[in-house]
Amino acid sequence: MDEIRFKSPEEVHVYVKKLAERKREEDPAAEFWRVIREGARLFILVVAYLQYFIIDLTNQALTLPSTVFNVPALPAKHGLVLVFRFFT
């Protein structure tokens, strides 16, 4: 980086005015960090929406009524019956 040397207070004032006139949007580093910041915000927004969507789907699945069907798995001579639960 170049070292800046001032010989008088007037030169300092001129330099500060030139810095103040520069637009921040023209700086490539500022543009890079702006893109990174907006990308991170978009990513967080998408993750929050997906989390809300998945929680809503889970809640809907858990509130569905269920019915118990008895299905014999072996012949009746053993006397065993398996119970399967189907969600309707």
DSSP file (Angstrom, degrees, kcal/mol; ACC not computed):
  #  RESIDUE AA STRUCTURE BP1 BP2  ACC     N-H-->O    O-->H-N    N-H-->O    O-->H-N    TCO  KAPPA ALPHA  PHI   PSI    X-CA   Y-CA   Z-CA
    1    1 A M              0   0    0      0, 0.0     2,-0.2     0, 0.0     0, 0.0   0.000 360.0 360.0 360.0 139.9    0.0    0.0    0.0
    2    2 A D        -     0   0    0      1,-0.1     2,-0.4     0, 0.0     0, 0.0  -0.469 360.0-127.4 -74.7 140.6    1.3    3.4   -0.8
    3    3 A E        -     0   0    0     -2,-0.2     2,-0.5     2,-0.0    -1,-0.1  -0.742  19.8-146.2 -88.1 133.5    2.2    5.7    2.0
    4    4 A I        -     0   0    0     -2,-0.4     2,-0.4     2,-0.0    -1,-0.0  -0.871  14.0-169.5-104.6 128.1    0.6    9.1    1.9
    5    5 A R        -     0   0    0     -2,-0.5     2,-0.4     2,-0.0    -2,-0.0  -0.955   4.8-158.4-119.9 136.1    2.5   12.1    3.1
    6    6 A F        -     0   0    0     -2,-0.4    -2,-0.0     1,-0.1     4,-0.0  -0.910  10.9-171.2-113.9 139.3    1.0   15.5    3.7
    7    7 A K  S    S+     0   0    0     -2,-0.4    -1,-0.1     1,-0.2     3,-0.0   0.618  73.0  18.3-102.2 -17.2    3.1   18.7    3.9
    8    8 A S  S  > S-     0   0    0      1,-0.1     4,-1.3     0, 0.0     3,-0.4  -0.977  76.0-110.7-149.6 161.7    0.4   21.0    5.0
    9    9 A P  H  > S+     0   0    0      0, 0.0     4,-2.2     0, 0.0     5,-0.1   0.805 115.3  62.5 -63.6 -28.1   -3.0   21.0    6.7
   10   10 A E  H  > S+     0   0    0      1,-0.2     4,-2.4     2,-0.2     5,-0.2   0.896 100.5  52.2 -64.1 -39.0   -4.6   22.2    3.4
   11   11 A E  H  > S+     0   0    0     -3,-0.4     4,-2.4     1,-0.2    -1,-0.2   0.874 108.1  51.9 -64.0 -36.3   -3.4   19.0    1.7
   12   12 A V  H  X S+     0   0    0     -4,-1.3     4,-2.6     2,-0.2    -2,-0.2   0.931 109.6  49.0 -64.6 -44.6   -5.1   17.0    4.4
   13   13 A H  H  X S+     0   0    0     -4,-2.2     4,-2.3     2,-0.2    -2,-0.2   0.899 111.6  49.1 -62.4 -41.1   -8.3   18.9    3.9
   14   14 A V  H  X S+     0   0    0     -4,-2.4     4,-2.2     2,-0.2    -1,-0.2   0.918 112.0  49.0 -64.6 -42.7   -8.2   18.3    0.2
   15   15 A Y  H  X S+     0   0    0     -4,-2.4     4,-2.2     1,-0.2    -2,-0.2   0.913 111.1  49.2 -64.0 -42.7   -7.5   14.6    0.7
   16   16 A V  H  X S+     0   0    0     -4,-2.6     4,-2.3     1,-0.2    -1,-0.2   0.891 110.0  51.6 -65.2 -39.3  -10.4   14.2    3.2
   17   17 A K  H  X S+     0   0    0     -4,-2.3     4,-1.7     2,-0.2    -1,-0.2   0.903 109.4  50.0 -64.1 -39.8  -12.8   16.0    0.8
   18   18 A K  H  X S+     0   0    0     -4,-2.2     4,-1.0     1,-0.2    -2,-0.2   0.893 110.8  49.8 -64.8 -39.0  -11.7   13.6   -2.0
   19   19 A L  H  < S+     0   0    0     -4,-2.2     3,-0.4     1,-0.2    -2,-0.2   0.900 109.7  51.1 -64.7 -39.2  -12.4   10.7    0.3
   20   20 A A  H  < S+     0   0    0     -4,-2.3    -1,-0.2     1,-0.2    -2,-0.2   0.814 106.7  54.9 -68.3 -29.7  -15.8   12.0    1.2
   21   21 A E  H  < S+     0   0    0     -4,-1.7    -1,-0.2    -5,-0.2    -2,-0.2   0.728  86.4  99.4 -77.2 -21.1  -16.7   12.4   -2.5
   22   22 A R  S  < S-     0   0    0     -4,-1.0     2,-0.4    -3,-0.4     3,-0.0  -0.376  74.8-128.1 -65.3 143.5  -15.9    8.8   -3.3
   23   23 A K    >   -     0   0    0      1,-0.1     3,-1.0    -2,-0.1     4,-0.3  -0.772   3.7-140.6 -94.9 139.1  -19.0    6.6   -3.4
   24   24 A R  G >  S+     0   0    0     -2,-0.4     3,-1.4     1,-0.2     6,-0.2   0.821  98.4  64.8 -67.4 -31.3  -18.9    3.4   -1.3
   25   25 A E  G 3  S+     0   0    0      1,-0.3    -1,-0.2     5,-0.1     6,-0.1   0.727  93.2  62.8 -66.0 -21.5  -20.7    1.4   -4.0
   26   26 A E  G <  S+     0   0    0     -3,-1.0    -1,-0.3     4,-0.1    -2,-0.2   0.658  79.3  98.9 -78.6 -14.9  -17.7    1.9   -6.3
   27   27 A D    <>  -     0   0    0     -3,-1.4     4,-1.9    -4,-0.3     5,-0.2  -0.612  66.6-149.6 -76.2 122.7  -15.3    0.0   -4.0
   28   28 A P  H  > S+     0   0    0      0, 0.0     4,-2.2     0, 0.0    -1,-0.2   0.854  96.5  53.7 -62.9 -34.9  -14.9   -3.6   -5.2
   29   29 A A  H  > S+     0   0    0      2,-0.2     4,-2.3     1,-0.2     5,-0.2   0.897 107.8  50.3 -66.7 -38.8  -14.4   -4.9   -1.7
   30   30 A A  H  > S+     0   0    0      1,-0.2     4,-2.0     2,-0.2    -1,-0.2   0.889 109.8  50.9 -65.9 -38.0  -17.6   -3.3   -0.5
   31   31 A E  H  X S+     0   0    0     -4,-1.9     4,-2.2     2,-0.2    -2,-0.2   0.912 109.2  51.2 -64.6 -42.2  -19.5   -4.9   -3.4
   32   32 A F  H  X S+     0   0    0     -4,-2.2     4,-2.3     1,-0.2    -2,-0.2   0.939 112.6  44.5 -59.5 -48.7  -18.0   -8.3   -2.5
   33   33 A W  H  X S+     0   0    0     -4,-2.3     4,-2.5     1,-0.2    -1,-0.2   0.816 110.1  56.0 -70.4 -28.9  -19.1   -8.1    1.1
   34   34 A R  H  X S+     0   0    0     -4,-2.0     4,-2.6     2,-0.2     5,-0.2   0.926 109.1  46.8 -65.8 -43.2  -22.6   -6.7    0.1
   35   35 A V  H  X S+     0   0    0     -4,-2.2     4,-2.5     2,-0.2    -2,-0.2   0.920 113.4  48.8 -63.9 -43.4  -23.1   -9.8   -2.1
   36   36 A I  H  X S+     0   0    0     -4,-2.3     4,-2.3     2,-0.2    -2,-0.2   0.926 112.2  48.7 -61.5 -44.8  -21.9  -12.1    0.7
   37   37 A R  H  X S+     0   0    0     -4,-2.5     4,-2.1     2,-0.2    -2,-0.2   0.918 113.6  45.5 -63.7 -44.9  -24.2  -10.4    3.2
   38   38 A E  H  X S+     0   0    0     -4,-2.6     4,-2.3     1,-0.2    -1,-0.2   0.877 112.0  52.5 -67.8 -36.4  -27.3  -10.6    1.0
   39   39 A G  H  X S+     0   0    0     -4,-2.5     4,-2.4    -5,-0.2    -2,-0.2   0.901 109.2  49.3 -63.8 -40.9  -26.5  -14.2    0.1
   40   40 A A  H  X S+     0   0    0     -4,-2.3     4,-2.4     2,-0.2    -2,-0.2   0.901 110.9  50.0 -65.7 -40.3  -26.3  -15.1    3.8
   41   41 A R  H  X S+     0   0    0     -4,-2.1     4,-2.2     2,-0.2    -2,-0.2   0.913 111.3  48.6 -64.3 -41.5  -29.6  -13.4    4.5
   42   42 A L  H  X S+     0   0    0     -4,-2.3     4,-2.4     2,-0.2    -2,-0.2   0.913 111.0  50.9 -63.9 -42.5  -31.3  -15.2    1.6
   43   43 A F  H  X S+     0   0    0     -4,-2.4     4,-2.5     1,-0.2    -2,-0.2   0.918 110.8  48.2 -61.3 -44.6  -29.9  -18.5    2.9
   44   44 A I  H  X S+     0   0    0     -4,-2.4     4,-2.4     1,-0.2    -1,-0.2   0.892 110.9  51.6 -63.8 -39.7  -31.2  -17.9    6.4
   45   45 A L  H  X S+     0   0    0     -4,-2.2     4,-2.2     2,-0.2    -2,-0.2   0.914 110.8  47.6 -63.6 -42.8  -34.6  -16.9    5.0
   46   46 A V  H  X S+     0   0    0     -4,-2.4     4,-2.6     2,-0.2    -2,-0.2   0.918 112.5  48.9 -65.0 -43.7  -34.8  -20.2    2.9
   47   47 A V  H  X S+     0   0    0     -4,-2.5     4,-2.4     1,-0.2    -2,-0.2   0.906 111.1  50.3 -63.1 -41.5  -33.7  -22.3    5.9
   48   48 A A  H  X S+     0   0    0     -4,-2.4     4,-2.3     2,-0.2    -1,-0.2   0.910 111.5  48.2 -63.7 -41.5  -36.3  -20.6    8.2
   49   49 A Y  H  X S+     0   0    0     -4,-2.2     4,-2.7     2,-0.2    -2,-0.2   0.933 112.5  48.0 -64.3 -45.7  -39.1  -21.2    5.6
   50   50 A L  H  X S+     0   0    0     -4,-2.6     4,-2.8     1,-0.2     5,-0.2   0.891 111.1  51.1 -63.0 -39.0  -38.1  -24.9    5.1
   51   51 A Q  H  X S+     0   0    0     -4,-2.4     4,-2.3     2,-0.2    -1,-0.2   0.926 111.7  47.1 -63.5 -43.8  -38.0  -25.4    8.9
   52   52 A Y  H  X S+     0   0    0     -4,-2.3     4,-2.2     2,-0.2    -2,-0.2   0.915 113.3  49.5 -62.0 -43.0  -41.5  -23.8    9.2
   53   53 A F  H  X S+     0   0    0     -4,-2.7     4,-2.3     2,-0.2    -2,-0.2   0.913 111.8  47.2 -63.6 -44.6  -42.7  -26.0    6.4
   54   54 A I  H  X S+     0   0    0     -4,-2.8     4,-2.4     2,-0.2    -1,-0.2   0.892 111.7  50.4 -66.9 -39.5  -41.3  -29.2    7.8
   55   55 A I  H  X S+     0   0    0     -4,-2.3     4,-2.4    -5,-0.2    -1,-0.2   0.901 110.6  50.5 -64.3 -39.4  -42.7  -28.4   11.3
   56   56 A D  H  X S+     0   0    0     -4,-2.2     4,-2.3     2,-0.2    -2,-0.2   0.920 111.1  47.7 -64.4 -43.6  -46.1  -27.8    9.7
   57   57 A L  H  X S+     0   0    0     -4,-2.3     4,-2.3     2,-0.2    -2,-0.2   0.905 112.2  49.7 -63.6 -41.2  -46.0  -31.1    7.8
   58   58 A T  H  X S+     0   0    0     -4,-2.4     4,-2.1     1,-0.2    -2,-0.2   0.911 110.4  50.4 -63.8 -42.0  -45.0  -33.0   10.9
   59   59 A N  H  X S+     0   0    0     -4,-2.4     4,-1.3     1,-0.2    -2,-0.2   0.907 110.8  49.0 -62.9 -42.0  -47.8  -31.4   12.9
   60   60 A Q  H  < S+     0   0    0     -4,-2.3     4,-0.4     1,-0.2    -2,-0.2   0.901 111.3  49.6 -64.9 -40.4  -50.3  -32.3   10.2
   61   61 A A  H >< S+     0   0    0     -4,-2.3     3,-0.8     1,-0.2    -1,-0.2   0.871 110.2  50.7 -67.1 -35.8  -49.1  -35.9   10.1
   62   62 A L  H 3< S+     0   0    0     -4,-2.1    -1,-0.2     1,-0.2    -2,-0.2   0.749 107.0  54.1 -74.7 -22.7  -49.3  -36.2   13.9
   63   63 A T  T 3< S+     0   0    0     -4,-1.3    -1,-0.2    -3,-0.2    -2,-0.2   0.454  81.7 113.2 -91.5   0.3  -52.8  -34.9   14.1
   64   64 A L  S <  S-     0   0    0     -3,-0.8     2,-0.1    -4,-0.4    -3,-0.0  -0.461  74.1-112.1 -70.2 143.0  -54.2  -37.5   11.6
   65   65 A P        -     0   0    0      0, 0.0    23,-1.3     0, 0.0     2,-0.3  -0.413  32.8-147.8 -71.1 153.4  -56.6  -40.0   13.1
   66   66 A S  E     -A   87   0A   0     21,-0.2     2,-0.4    22,-0.2    21,-0.2  -0.897   7.9-156.2-124.0 154.3  -55.4  -43.6   13.2
   67   67 A T  E     -A   86   0A   0     19,-1.9    19,-1.6    -2,-0.3     2,-0.5  -0.986  13.1-137.9-129.1 138.9  -57.2  -46.9   12.9
   68   68 A V  E     -A   85   0A   0     -2,-0.4     2,-0.5    17,-0.2    17,-0.2  -0.864  18.1-170.6-100.3 124.9  -56.0  -50.3   14.3
   69   69 A F  E     -A   84   0A   0     15,-1.8    15,-1.7    -2,-0.5     2,-0.6  -0.962  15.8-142.0-113.5 128.5  -56.5  -53.3   12.1
   70   70 A N  E     -A   83   0A   0     -2,-0.5    13,-0.2    13,-0.2    15,-0.0  -0.812  22.8-178.6 -89.7 121.3  -55.9  -56.8   13.5
   71   71 A V  E     -A   82   0A   0     11,-1.7    11,-1.1    -2,-0.6     2,-0.3  -0.975  25.5-130.2-123.1 118.1  -54.2  -59.0   10.8
   72   72 A P        -     0   0    0      0, 0.0     9,-0.2     0, 0.0     4,-0.1  -0.511  21.7-175.6 -69.4 130.2  -53.4  -62.6   11.6
   73   73 A A        +     0   0    0      7,-0.4     8,-0.1    -2,-0.3     3,-0.0   0.729  67.6  31.0 -97.3 -26.7  -49.8  -63.3   10.8
   74   74 A L  S    S-     0   0    0      6,-0.7     5,-0.1     1,-0.1     8,-0.1  -0.829 101.4 -76.9-125.4 164.0  -49.7  -67.0   11.5
   75   75 A P    >>> -     0   0    0      0, 0.0     3,-1.6     0, 0.0     4,-0.6  -0.216  47.7-109.2 -58.4 156.3  -52.4  -69.7   11.3
   76   76 A A  T 345S+     0   0    0      1,-0.3     3,-0.3     2,-0.2    -3,-0.0   0.669 109.3  77.4 -64.8 -18.4  -54.9  -69.7   14.1
   77   77 A K  T 345S+     0   0    0      1,-0.2    -1,-0.3     2,-0.1     0, 0.0   0.793  96.0  47.9 -65.6 -25.5  -53.5  -72.9   15.6
   78   78 A H  T <45S-     0   0    0     -3,-1.6    -1,-0.2     2,-0.1    -2,-0.2   0.728 100.5-140.2 -83.5 -22.6  -50.6  -70.9   17.1
   79   79 A G  T  <5 +     0   0    0     -4,-0.6     2,-0.4    -3,-0.3    -3,-0.1   0.705  52.5 137.4  73.7  20.3  -53.0  -68.3   18.5
   80   80 A L      < -     0   0    0     -5,-0.5    -6,-0.7     2,-0.0     2,-0.4  -0.832  28.7-177.0-102.5 137.4  -50.7  -65.3   17.6
   81   81 A V        -     0   0    0     -2,-0.4     2,-0.4    -9,-0.2   -11,-0.0  -0.997  13.9-148.4-133.3 128.8  -52.0  -62.1   16.0
   82   82 A L  E     -A   71   0A   0    -11,-1.1   -11,-1.7    -2,-0.4     2,-0.6  -0.756  12.4-141.4 -94.1 144.1  -49.9  -59.2   14.9
   83   83 A V  E     -A   70   0A   0     -2,-0.4     2,-0.4   -13,-0.2   -13,-0.2  -0.921  16.0-170.3-108.7 122.8  -51.4  -55.7   15.1
   84   84 A F  E     -A   69   0A   0    -15,-1.7   -15,-1.8    -2,-0.6     2,-0.6  -0.900  11.7-146.6-110.0 141.4  -50.6  -53.3   12.3
   85   85 A R  E     -A   68   0A   0     -2,-0.4     2,-0.4   -17,-0.2   -17,-0.2  -0.934  14.1-170.8-111.7 122.5  -51.5  -49.6   12.6
   86   86 A F  E     -A   67   0A   0    -19,-1.6   -19,-1.9    -2,-0.6     2,-0.5  -0.920  17.2-136.0-112.4 137.0  -52.5  -47.8    9.5
   87   87 A F  E      A   66   0A   0     -2,-0.4   -21,-0.2   -21,-0.2   -19,-0.0  -0.789 360.0 360.0 -92.8 130.8  -52.9  -44.0    9.3
   88   88 A T              0   0    0    -23,-1.3   -22,-0.2    -2,-0.5    -1,-0.1   0.369 360.0 360.0-117.6 360.0  -56.0  -42.8    7.5
